[in-house]
Each structure stands twice: as structure tokens, then as C-alpha cells.
């Protein structure tokens, strides 16, 4: 067979029939391998080029026979652009509030959490101190009154995160705060049941919790707080009967718990909540 093939003229359009050949076959001569290799290379090159061109045509041309283009499927209205921008901002805030292990390794859990809260406009109080630390003078650095290095004598005892938009990623910064007893999360529009479930097992010694005006919280989130066996005061603001029933059930589960269910128009309960002394908790 090889002797017959050697007598056949070699050309670029030669067709070998009867079996399959590849460029590594030992049955082919060096010239035949060269011709077959060049033919396969040319075919692959043309095929990839055509594929790339046709893909770009399908992506750009709206009337292409294989369907509408991707770019024409986008909604370029102002409403769509605003929705896209809003979603990107949420992604940024979640990423920005993430738990950073390197920061905790260098500062410790308590000092790292204090930097996280104070920088975002909240306030913290260390154990043994009477006043909250808050970034009020924007001309100065936020960490003027905060320790810059790890100090085992600093323990966060109270956190005022009211009016802050903390996502689940931000609540994760409260892990390992074993001395934290007072936590205010009032007016948080994104606080949900997952956040309360995390608080339930991450802050076991919590005694005071304010989750009023948090519209994402439901009765299931209230029920998840049963892990806080040391909780003494819980402030809730809701007219939902299911949430109120969950609060009554939680009072039966946790001994010594007092739940302040605040109505939106109840000025007396509002005054009573504001007069709660954080130093007594």
C-alpha cells in the first residue's frame, strides 16, 4: 500500500480514502504529513475566523438570522439604568461591609468592630467607660479616640448602630464580641431575619436589643432570638399581629425578658424607650 501511495502525485487537494489518517501516523511519508498538516491548519484557521465573525454579527446585528443581538436586548431607559446603578451600589456596600480577617488579626475582634462602627457613623462604648465614642468632628480622623493597636484591656460593651444601613455582611463584624451587652439597630431598612439569626448565636451575652423600625424583620426573625438567653429588654416597633404574638411567645421562652412593643403613634412608649438607661443593662 505504501508503495502504491508513493507513486501517486502529491497535491494540496489529494484525498485519501478507505481509512482515517492523522498527522502522527507512521504510515504516511514526510511529504504527506506536511500536506495533511497544512490542510488541517488552514481549515481550523478559517473555521475559527468564521466563528468569531459570526458571533460578533449575532451580538451586534439585530436582524441576524440566528436571533436578536445581545446589545439590542438591553433596556437603555433611565429606569433600567437607575435600577442597574442601584444594584451595583448594593453590591459595593455589601463588599465594603465584609468581615476582614486581616483587620481582626491585627486589632482584635473588639477594636476592629469599634473601627467598623465609628467609621460608618455609629457609636461604641468600651467596658469601664461612661461615654460613647463617635466620629463627630469630620476634620479629624475617625480613629482619634480609638486604639490603633491590639490591647487586651479593651472590650466593646455597647454599640449604637441606629440609622445605619448594615447588611448581613456588616453584622458579621460583631462575631466574637463576648462582652457586648447593649445593641441598638433601630431604623435599619435592610435588617432581616438572617441578621437576627446571626445575632442570636454570635452575641450570646446580649442583654438589650433595639430593632424598632426595621421593616424587613418578621415573626420568624423574632422567634430566632430565643438563643439570646441573657436578653432582658427587646424593643420592637410593629403593628403586625404575628410579630406581636411572636414577642409574647419569646417572653415565655426567655425568663426575665421584657419586650417593649412600640406603636408608631404611641408617644408614651417612645418616651419610655428613650429614658431607658444604657448603664443599667
Secondary structure, 3 states (H helix, E strand, C coil): CHHHHHHCCCCCCCCCCCCCCCCCCCCCCHHHHHHHHHHHHHHHHHHHHHHHHHHHHHHHCCCCCCCCCHHHHCCCCHHHHHHHHHHHHHHHHHHHCCCCHHHHHHHCHHHHHHHHHHHCCCEEEECCCCCCEECCCCCCCCCCCCCCCCCCCCCEEEEECCCCCCCHHHHHHHCCCCCCCEEECCCCCCCCHHHHHHHHHHCCCCCEEECCCCCCCCHHHHHHHHHCCCCCEEEEECCCHHHHHHHHHHHHHCCCCEEEEECCCCHHHHHHHHCCCHHHC
